[in-house]
Amino acid sequence: MTPSSGEARGDEVTGPVVRPRRLRTTPALRRMVAETSLEARQLVLPLFVREGLEEPRPISSMPGVVQHSRSSLRAAVAEAAELGLGGVMLFGIPEAKDAEGSGALDPDGILNVAIGDAVAEVGDAVTVMSDLCLDEFTDHGHCGVLTPDGRVDNDATLAVYAEMARVQAAAGVHMVGPSGMMDGQVAVIRAALDTSGYQDVSILAYSAKYASAFYGPFREAVDSSLQGDRRTYQQDSANAVEGVREALLDIDQGADIVMVKPALAYLDVLRRVRDAVSVPVAAYNISGEYSMVEAAAARGWIDREAAILETLGSIRRAGADVILTYWAAEAARLLRG
């Protein structure tokens, strides 16, 4: 046996020579040797803005999160800048929907005016990102236009996404977030941006986006009209290799950042993607993950603030360079304190 096991040496009985606990004895020492850091600049705050609102409207299944008015959105974006967040991701909720999601293409539609509001408020102090998808704008709730028999038409949807990209870029967006999981979406969006003079607008690709049971609260947040599910275009939860394949395809098509969504139930996929690519990797800490912690904390079952930081730390440790989270602003304040 080695001395580290407590074996006697001569007449002297020793304890372990190797004591990993020595590096845990004080907060300063633990900070010094920490392998993973969490910083405000790595966090992106998703924000919902609803057409016609005069005051923020609480989302019942996401305590502390609201549908914003245009005015309250500007205040939230300004706070994000003051806190040093990396970005905000904007989602628009229109008053009217139709089968084609035409509100997404209207320069005066809620998402596009919200982009303009955000950029006017903070300039480039925060990266203003926008969801590039049709689900908030369609009366059927799917992420694309439908064929006569009710299937999502991949290629027809791509043409709409291209126009959405141009409209959002014209509104001033810094980064678009195509989230619909249509095959070829990144290539079409990149081409549309480049040929329209928006070469500097970057793409955060929702590359490995899984059909998940944890999206429920988000659907309340955006007043989703979805009937059925999205399993014919979002990924199957059984598949990890496929997630890496999707990320690599998006990079080949021009994605600047690739993302795994959800985060917590797919940390293994996040790690695989991080190991496979040479671009930044994001993860979305989604609504159901948020609401589970909030519900448990409200019942006194867990320490809420500690759970927030531990959750976000786990996503960073798994390989995320960027985290989209509804706790972004609060986490930034906790990290300051």
ZIRA-V870825 format. One record per residue. N is the residue number from 1. PSI is psi in whole degrees, -180 to 180 (* if undefined). OMEGA is omega in radians with two decimals (NA if undefined). D_FIRST is the distance of its C-alpha to the first C-alpha in whole Angstrom. Layout:
# ZIRA-V870825
n=N psi=PSI omega=OMEGA d_first=D_FIRST
n=N psi=PSI omega=OMEGA d_first=D_FIRST
This chain:
# ZIRA-V870825
n=1 psi=150 omega=3.13 d_first=0
n=2 psi=160 omega=3.11 d_first=4
n=3 psi=-27 omega=-3.11 d_first=7
n=4 psi=-18 omega=-3.13 d_first=8
n=5 psi=-4 omega=3.13 d_first=7
n=6 psi=12 omega=3.11 d_first=8
n=7 psi=145 omega=3.12 d_first=7
n=8 psi=143 omega=3.02 d_first=10
n=9 psi=113 omega=-3.06 d_first=11
n=10 psi=-131 omega=3.14 d_first=14
n=11 psi=-2 omega=-3.05 d_first=16
n=12 psi=131 omega=3.05 d_first=15
n=13 psi=124 omega=-3.09 d_first=13
n=14 psi=160 omega=2.96 d_first=13
n=15 psi=-170 omega=-3.14 d_first=13
n=16 psi=139 omega=3.03 d_first=11
n=17 psi=-42 omega=3.14 d_first=12
n=18 psi=114 omega=-3.11 d_first=13
n=19 psi=91 omega=3.11 d_first=16
n=20 psi=-26 omega=-3.12 d_first=19
n=21 psi=-18 omega=3.13 d_first=21
n=22 psi=-32 omega=-3.11 d_first=22
n=23 psi=10 omega=3.13 d_first=24
n=24 psi=10 omega=-2.92 d_first=26
n=25 psi=-29 omega=-3.14 d_first=27
n=26 psi=156 omega=3.07 d_first=31
n=27 psi=-40 omega=-3.12 d_first=33
n=28 psi=-41 omega=-3.14 d_first=34
n=29 psi=-40 omega=3.11 d_first=30
n=30 psi=-41 omega=3.10 d_first=30
n=31 psi=-41 omega=-3.06 d_first=33
n=32 psi=-38 omega=-3.05 d_first=32
n=33 psi=7 omega=-3.13 d_first=29
n=34 psi=133 omega=-3.11 d_first=31
n=35 psi=-24 omega=-3.06 d_first=31
n=36 psi=135 omega=3.09 d_first=34
n=37 psi=154 omega=3.06 d_first=37
n=38 psi=123 omega=-3.08 d_first=40
n=39 psi=153 omega=-3.12 d_first=44
n=40 psi=-36 omega=-3.08 d_first=47
n=41 psi=-18 omega=-3.13 d_first=48
n=42 psi=-2 omega=-3.01 d_first=46
n=43 psi=140 omega=3.09 d_first=48
n=44 psi=132 omega=-3.10 d_first=51
n=45 psi=114 omega=3.02 d_first=54
n=46 psi=137 omega=-3.11 d_first=55
n=47 psi=135 omega=3.12 d_first=59
n=48 psi=131 omega=3.10 d_first=62
n=49 psi=128 omega=-3.04 d_first=65
n=50 psi=132 omega=3.12 d_first=68
n=51 psi=135 omega=3.03 d_first=72
n=52 psi=-6 omega=3.14 d_first=74
n=53 psi=142 omega=3.01 d_first=72
n=54 psi=-28 omega=3.14 d_first=73
n=55 psi=154 omega=3.09 d_first=70
n=56 psi=145 omega=-3.14 d_first=67
n=57 psi=119 omega=-3.14 d_first=66
n=58 psi=149 omega=3.06 d_first=63
n=59 psi=114 omega=-2.93 d_first=61
n=60 psi=-35 omega=-3.09 d_first=60
n=61 psi=0 omega=3.11 d_first=57
n=62 psi=77 omega=-3.08 d_first=56
n=63 psi=130 omega=3.13 d_first=56
n=64 psi=-9 omega=3.13 d_first=56
n=65 psi=144 omega=-3.08 d_first=57
n=66 psi=161 omega=2.80 d_first=61
n=67 psi=124 omega=-3.05 d_first=64
n=68 psi=151 omega=2.79 d_first=65
n=69 psi=170 omega=3.09 d_first=69
n=70 psi=-37 omega=-3.13 d_first=69
n=71 psi=-47 omega=-3.12 d_first=70
n=72 psi=-28 omega=3.05 d_first=66
n=73 psi=-45 omega=-3.14 d_first=65
n=74 psi=-40 omega=3.11 d_first=66
n=75 psi=-40 omega=-3.14 d_first=64
n=76 psi=-38 omega=3.12 d_first=61
n=77 psi=-40 omega=3.09 d_first=61
n=78 psi=-40 omega=3.10 d_first=62
n=79 psi=-39 omega=3.11 d_first=59
n=80 psi=-41 omega=3.11 d_first=56
n=81 psi=-44 omega=-3.12 d_first=57
n=82 psi=-35 omega=-3.12 d_first=57
n=83 psi=-9 omega=3.14 d_first=54
n=84 psi=22 omega=3.11 d_first=53
n=85 psi=155 omega=3.13 d_first=52
n=86 psi=-34 omega=-3.09 d_first=52
n=87 psi=176 omega=2.98 d_first=54
n=88 psi=144 omega=3.07 d_first=56
n=89 psi=120 omega=-3.03 d_first=57
n=90 psi=136 omega=3.04 d_first=61
n=91 psi=130 omega=-3.13 d_first=62
n=92 psi=143 omega=3.13 d_first=66
n=93 psi=106 omega=-3.06 d_first=67
n=94 psi=160 omega=3.06 d_first=71
n=95 psi=-32 omega=-3.10 d_first=74
n=96 psi=144 omega=3.11 d_first=75
n=97 psi=160 omega=3.02 d_first=73
n=98 psi=178 omega=-3.03 d_first=75
n=99 psi=-28 omega=-3.09 d_first=73
n=100 psi=-9 omega=-3.08 d_first=73
n=101 psi=39 omega=-3.00 d_first=71
n=102 psi=-25 omega=3.11 d_first=74
n=103 psi=-24 omega=3.13 d_first=73
n=104 psi=-23 omega=-3.09 d_first=70
n=105 psi=-4 omega=-3.10 d_first=72
n=106 psi=118 omega=3.11 d_first=75
n=107 psi=-25 omega=3.10 d_first=74
n=108 psi=9 omega=3.07 d_first=75
n=109 psi=161 omega=-2.96 d_first=73
n=110 psi=-41 omega=-3.11 d_first=71
n=111 psi=-41 omega=-3.08 d_first=67
n=112 psi=-37 omega=3.07 d_first=69
n=113 psi=-31 omega=3.09 d_first=71
n=114 psi=-38 omega=3.05 d_first=68
n=115 psi=-48 omega=3.13 d_first=66
n=116 psi=-41 omega=3.11 d_first=69
n=117 psi=-46 omega=-3.08 d_first=69
n=118 psi=-45 omega=-3.13 d_first=65
n=119 psi=-38 omega=3.09 d_first=66
n=120 psi=-32 omega=-3.10 d_first=69
n=121 psi=-42 omega=-2.98 d_first=66
n=122 psi=-3 omega=-3.10 d_first=63
n=123 psi=-127 omega=3.11 d_first=64
n=124 psi=22 omega=3.09 d_first=61
n=125 psi=-24 omega=3.06 d_first=59
n=126 psi=143 omega=3.07 d_first=57
n=127 psi=115 omega=3.12 d_first=57
n=128 psi=116 omega=-3.11 d_first=60
n=129 psi=155 omega=3.13 d_first=59
n=130 psi=141 omega=3.03 d_first=61
n=131 psi=127 omega=3.12 d_first=60
n=132 psi=89 omega=-3.08 d_first=62
n=133 psi=160 omega=-3.08 d_first=63
n=134 psi=-7 omega=-2.94 d_first=65
n=135 psi=-33 omega=3.11 d_first=64
n=136 psi=-16 omega=-2.98 d_first=65
n=137 psi=-10 omega=-3.10 d_first=69
n=138 psi=144 omega=-3.14 d_first=69
n=139 psi=-14 omega=3.06 d_first=71
n=140 psi=-11 omega=3.03 d_first=69
n=141 psi=4 omega=3.10 d_first=66
n=142 psi=165 omega=-3.04 d_first=64
n=143 psi=3 omega=3.13 d_first=63
n=144 psi=178 omega=3.07 d_first=66
n=145 psi=157 omega=-3.03 d_first=69
n=146 psi=152 omega=2.97 d_first=70
n=147 psi=167 omega=3.12 d_first=72
n=148 psi=-27 omega=3.14 d_first=75
n=149 psi=10 omega=2.99 d_first=73
n=150 psi=8 omega=3.07 d_first=70
n=151 psi=153 omega=3.07 d_first=67
n=152 psi=124 omega=-3.09 d_first=66
n=153 psi=103 omega=-3.05 d_first=68
n=154 psi=-55 omega=-2.97 d_first=65
n=155 psi=-35 omega=3.04 d_first=67
n=156 psi=-35 omega=3.11 d_first=70
n=157 psi=-36 omega=3.14 d_first=67
n=158 psi=-39 omega=3.13 d_first=66
n=159 psi=-37 omega=3.10 d_first=70
n=160 psi=-42 omega=3.12 d_first=70
n=161 psi=-40 omega=3.13 d_first=66
n=162 psi=-44 omega=3.14 d_first=67
n=163 psi=-39 omega=3.05 d_first=70
n=164 psi=-43 omega=-3.13 d_first=68
n=165 psi=-43 omega=-3.14 d_first=66
n=166 psi=-42 omega=-3.13 d_first=69
n=167 psi=-43 omega=3.13 d_first=70
n=168 psi=-38 omega=3.09 d_first=67
n=169 psi=-40 omega=3.10 d_first=67
n=170 psi=-31 omega=3.11 d_first=71
n=171 psi=-14 omega=3.06 d_first=70
n=172 psi=8 omega=-3.07 d_first=67
n=173 psi=146 omega=3.09 d_first=64
n=174 psi=-34 omega=-3.04 d_first=61
n=175 psi=132 omega=3.08 d_first=59
n=176 psi=149 omega=-3.10 d_first=60
n=177 psi=82 omega=3.10 d_first=57
n=178 psi=118 omega=-3.01 d_first=58
n=179 psi=6 omega=-2.99 d_first=57
n=180 psi=-11 omega=3.14 d_first=59
n=181 psi=38 omega=2.98 d_first=57
n=182 psi=138 omega=3.09 d_first=60
n=183 psi=130 omega=3.09 d_first=59
n=184 psi=7 omega=-3.02 d_first=60
n=185 psi=-38 omega=-3.10 d_first=61
n=186 psi=-42 omega=-3.13 d_first=59
n=187 psi=-43 omega=-3.12 d_first=61
n=188 psi=-42 omega=-3.14 d_first=64
n=189 psi=-42 omega=3.12 d_first=63
n=190 psi=-44 omega=3.13 d_first=62
n=191 psi=-42 omega=-3.14 d_first=65
n=192 psi=-42 omega=3.13 d_first=68
n=193 psi=-46 omega=-3.06 d_first=66
n=194 psi=-42 omega=-3.11 d_first=66
n=195 psi=-13 omega=3.12 d_first=70
n=196 psi=8 omega=3.09 d_first=71
n=197 psi=17 omega=-3.11 d_first=70
n=198 psi=47 omega=-3.09 d_first=67
n=199 psi=-25 omega=-3.08 d_first=64
n=200 psi=-7 omega=3.05 d_first=62
n=201 psi=125 omega=-3.06 d_first=62
n=202 psi=168 omega=-3.06 d_first=58
n=203 psi=121 omega=2.95 d_first=57
n=204 psi=103 omega=-3.04 d_first=54
n=205 psi=124 omega=2.96 d_first=54
n=206 psi=84 omega=-2.95 d_first=53
n=207 psi=-51 omega=3.14 d_first=51
n=208 psi=81 omega=-3.12 d_first=49
n=209 psi=118 omega=-2.99 d_first=51
n=210 psi=145 omega=2.97 d_first=50
n=211 psi=113 omega=-2.92 d_first=52
n=212 psi=149 omega=3.03 d_first=51
n=213 psi=-7 omega=-3.04 d_first=51
n=214 psi=7 omega=-3.14 d_first=50
n=215 psi=-4 omega=-2.98 d_first=53
n=216 psi=-53 omega=-3.12 d_first=56
n=217 psi=-33 omega=3.11 d_first=56
n=218 psi=-36 omega=-3.11 d_first=57
n=219 psi=-31 omega=2.98 d_first=60
n=220 psi=-40 omega=-3.07 d_first=61
n=221 psi=-35 omega=-3.11 d_first=61
n=222 psi=12 omega=-3.11 d_first=63
n=223 psi=51 omega=-3.07 d_first=65
n=224 psi=141 omega=3.08 d_first=64
n=225 psi=10 omega=-3.00 d_first=67
n=226 psi=131 omega=2.92 d_first=64
n=227 psi=132 omega=-3.08 d_first=65
n=228 psi=-144 omega=-3.09 d_first=63
n=229 psi=-177 omega=-3.08 d_first=60
n=230 psi=29 omega=-3.01 d_first=59
n=231 psi=-15 omega=3.11 d_first=56
n=232 psi=-10 omega=3.10 d_first=59
n=233 psi=-29 omega=2.99 d_first=58
n=234 psi=159 omega=-2.99 d_first=54
n=235 psi=154 omega=3.09 d_first=51
n=236 psi=133 omega=-3.08 d_first=50
n=237 psi=-16 omega=3.14 d_first=47
n=238 psi=-13 omega=-2.91 d_first=45
n=239 psi=125 omega=3.07 d_first=45
n=240 psi=-43 omega=3.12 d_first=42
n=241 psi=-38 omega=3.13 d_first=43
n=242 psi=-36 omega=3.11 d_first=47
n=243 psi=-41 omega=3.08 d_first=46
n=244 psi=-43 omega=3.13 d_first=45
n=245 psi=-44 omega=-3.14 d_first=48
n=246 psi=-41 omega=3.13 d_first=50
n=247 psi=-43 omega=3.14 d_first=49
n=248 psi=-39 omega=3.08 d_first=49
n=249 psi=-43 omega=-3.13 d_first=52
n=250 psi=-39 omega=3.10 d_first=53
n=251 psi=-43 omega=3.09 d_first=52
n=252 psi=-29 omega=-3.10 d_first=54
n=253 psi=-5 omega=3.05 d_first=57
n=254 psi=11 omega=3.11 d_first=57
n=255 psi=138 omega=3.10 d_first=54
n=256 psi=-32 omega=3.06 d_first=53
n=257 psi=142 omega=3.06 d_first=50
n=258 psi=151 omega=-3.04 d_first=49
n=259 psi=148 omega=2.99 d_first=48
n=260 psi=133 omega=-3.12 d_first=46
n=261 psi=130 omega=-0.07 d_first=48
n=262 psi=178 omega=-3.12 d_first=47
n=263 psi=-62 omega=-2.88 d_first=44
n=264 psi=-40 omega=-3.13 d_first=41
n=265 psi=-3 omega=-3.06 d_first=42
n=266 psi=34 omega=3.12 d_first=41
n=267 psi=-30 omega=3.09 d_first=38
n=268 psi=-40 omega=3.10 d_first=37
n=269 psi=-41 omega=3.10 d_first=40
n=270 psi=-45 omega=3.13 d_first=40
n=271 psi=-41 omega=3.13 d_first=37
n=272 psi=-43 omega=3.14 d_first=38
n=273 psi=-45 omega=3.13 d_first=42
n=274 psi=-40 omega=-3.12 d_first=40
n=275 psi=-20 omega=-3.01 d_first=38
n=276 psi=-17 omega=-2.99 d_first=41
n=277 psi=163 omega=-3.14 d_first=44
n=278 psi=17 omega=3.03 d_first=44
n=279 psi=165 omega=3.07 d_first=47
n=280 psi=149 omega=3.14 d_first=46
n=281 psi=132 omega=3.10 d_first=45
n=282 psi=161 omega=3.02 d_first=46
n=283 psi=145 omega=-3.12 d_first=45
n=284 psi=112 omega=3.05 d_first=48
n=285 psi=95 omega=-2.79 d_first=47
n=286 psi=178 omega=-2.99 d_first=49
n=287 psi=-46 omega=-3.12 d_first=52
n=288 psi=-35 omega=3.08 d_first=50
n=289 psi=-42 omega=3.08 d_first=47
n=290 psi=-50 omega=-3.02 d_first=48
n=291 psi=-31 omega=3.09 d_first=50
n=292 psi=-45 omega=3.12 d_first=47
n=293 psi=-44 omega=-3.13 d_first=46
n=294 psi=-40 omega=-3.12 d_first=49
n=295 psi=-43 omega=3.13 d_first=50
n=296 psi=-40 omega=-3.14 d_first=47
n=297 psi=-38 omega=-3.14 d_first=47
n=298 psi=-25 omega=3.13 d_first=51
n=299 psi=2 omega=3.11 d_first=50
n=300 psi=17 omega=-3.08 d_first=47
n=301 psi=-23 omega=-3.14 d_first=44
n=302 psi=162 omega=3.03 d_first=42
n=303 psi=109 omega=-2.97 d_first=42
n=304 psi=-53 omega=-3.05 d_first=45
n=305 psi=-40 omega=3.09 d_first=44
n=306 psi=-38 omega=-3.14 d_first=40
n=307 psi=-37 omega=3.10 d_first=41
n=308 psi=-52 omega=-3.09 d_first=43
n=309 psi=-35 omega=3.10 d_first=41
n=310 psi=-40 omega=3.11 d_first=38
n=311 psi=-50 omega=-3.12 d_first=40
n=312 psi=-36 omega=3.08 d_first=41
n=313 psi=-36 omega=3.13 d_first=38
n=314 psi=-35 omega=3.14 d_first=36
n=315 psi=-40 omega=3.05 d_first=39
n=316 psi=-44 omega=-3.09 d_first=38
n=317 psi=-33 omega=3.13 d_first=35
n=318 psi=-14 omega=3.02 d_first=36
n=319 psi=2 omega=-3.11 d_first=38
n=320 psi=131 omega=3.00 d_first=41
n=321 psi=-28 omega=-3.09 d_first=43
n=322 psi=138 omega=3.11 d_first=46
n=323 psi=123 omega=2.95 d_first=46
n=324 psi=122 omega=-3.07 d_first=49
n=325 psi=142 omega=3.09 d_first=49
n=326 psi=-11 omega=3.07 d_first=52
n=327 psi=7 omega=-2.97 d_first=49
n=328 psi=-50 omega=-3.09 d_first=50
n=329 psi=-45 omega=-3.13 d_first=52
n=330 psi=-41 omega=3.13 d_first=50
n=331 psi=-40 omega=3.12 d_first=47
n=332 psi=-41 omega=3.10 d_first=48
n=333 psi=-39 omega=3.11 d_first=49
n=334 psi=-40 omega=-3.13 d_first=46
n=335 psi=-33 omega=3.06 d_first=44
n=336 psi=-37 omega=-2.98 d_first=47
n=337 psi=* omega=NA d_first=46
